[in-house]
Amino acid sequence: MKNKLILLSLIGLMTACASHSPSSSQTTTVSNATANQTTTSNSAAATESTLPVLVEDTVIKQQMPNAILFDLYESKVNEQFMPIIAWNAGYLLKFPNAKVELQGNADDKHNSVSDEKLAMARAQNVKDVLLYMGVNDQQITIKSLGNKHLVFAKDSDGHQPRNQRVDIMYTVAAPQGYHIDKIPVVITTSTEQVVIPEPIY
């Protein structure tokens, strides 16, 4: 009798467990729903990743002073200004009909004759660099302004480094964006141009 009661109890317990466990069909339905949801999410992510990305077209303009500065009392071309000369050489080589006048300036010596000679030496040295870079001699003329064209006021010591320069002035077929603003300036979108470390203005 006791064994029968134990057996009946076990049967009842197993029946109760079976009534609370999900059926195989229910399990399959839930699994399929989860899989479908995952597939939908992955498809949405894949679609989103293949959509074109709109990027605003931003044009960066550069302003390049078209002038070469010199140290006081010096006519040697500084290395830092070579990119400006190189840019002009590239333009003159590309457009053989273009012409420039190199205008030398100087007020270092505080003497008109000495300043004129120094200004001419500066212009000649810039021309020599352009010729070395392959520019035709017929595209270049040089001129000494000495201390007659001082567009920047002197400092308290009587000097003005920005007046010690050679202006590269286009006389024929000037580049787009070229204009005179105290000194010659070129405004361009070309990434090949390099603005000098210290602005002339």
Order of alpha helices (4+ residues) and beta strands (2+ residues): alpha-alpha-beta-beta-alpha-beta-alpha-beta-beta-beta-beta
